[in-house]
Amino acid sequence: MEQGIKVRLKRRLISSGLEAAAILKGAGLMRDVAGMGCIFTLHHVRPALPRRFAPNAHLEVTPDFLDRAIGRLKKDGYEFIPLGALPARVANADGKPPFVAFTLDDGNRDNLDHALPIFARHDAPFTIFVARGLSERTHSLWWETLAELLERLDRLSFDFGSGEEFLPLGKHGQKQAAFSRFAAFVHGNDESEAVARIDDLARRNGLEPLDIVRASIMDRAELRDLARHPLTSLGAHTVSHRALARLPEAEAAAEMALSADYVADITGKRPIAIAYPYGTIDAASSREGRLAAELGFSLGVTTRPGMITAASGGAPTLLPRLSLNGHFQKARYASALASGIPMRLLGRREAM
């Protein structure tokens, strides 16, 4: 219950900050914090699903919201640019309007079915970051597996490292607490082993994790077809979708290089951009930025909130992104985020 209260309070804080930012932007204030533009990140773009338990709701927005958000940004005067054009834009931004670059992580099929028509309607370029292990169905989406498993069950037992524990799941708060517990388990241990144990737990309860991947993620053929669209570019997103900063350097480099090889095999050209899985400061460090540059990537994107400024040219493989979050689906919030004001009001950690 305490955790649920904290989550609700945080969302109210963010909503209040976005509302305040929208007002300040509308009044023409705090223009100095906008920078040159921003990179937005999304995951799922699909119609809302009727679910009682949705711990990953922040990772999905509706097509209607995306359409309205892009329309609002266009009205605000933002120029939509391909991610690959960002270095040149940073180097020569004088006299040009603020820009937005759109990115989508993981290669979800709804990006093709629902997001592409909206981007095409607005003539907005976008980059999809591809994880080879997901597209090839060799790795699972542990957070999606958990969401479906916990939704189905009213109890389970699991050994987090100190012996078998019983987890009641009869109430929404218990499911959310269990999800948070498993997430901490994944991020606090060897990720491959932790995910394998979650997959095994799912299978023992009649749920095949790779079926979730097949239902959700585009395969090689779909990615190849999508990459032919003139507004689309593909980027690397590793093989296994593990936090690179917690891997040995050689293994992290291999994840990045093999992912680039996979995209190159699909499109016929090597990707210039990589998105680090999770993208937080403890998942993508300065080491990953260095490795990306050494491996030939021109751009690397995190999920650390921030604006693109002149200083971004000095760290192009550790760029910030702003999340279009499923809990805050109002067009004026997208506009407020692009202003940079929420980061000043709420601080970078709280600003989505």
Secondary structure, 3 states (H helix, E strand, C coil): CHHHHHHHHHHHHHHHHHHHHHHHHHCCCCHHHCCCEEEEEECEECCCCCCCCCCCHHHEECHHHHHHHHHHHHHCCCEECCHHHHHHHHHCCCCCCCEEEEEEEECEHHHHHHHHHHHHHCCCCEEEEECHHHHCCCCCCHHHHHHHHHHHCCEEEEECCCCEEEEECCCHHHHHHHHHHHHHHHHHCCHHHHHHHHHHHHHHCCCCHHHHHHHHECCHHHHHHHHCCCCEEEEECCCCCCCHHHCCHHHHHHHHHHHHHHHHHHHCCCCCEEECCCCCCCCCCHHHHHHHHHCCCCEEECCCCCCECHHHHHCCCCECCEECCCCCCCHHHHHHHHHCHHHHHHCCCCCC
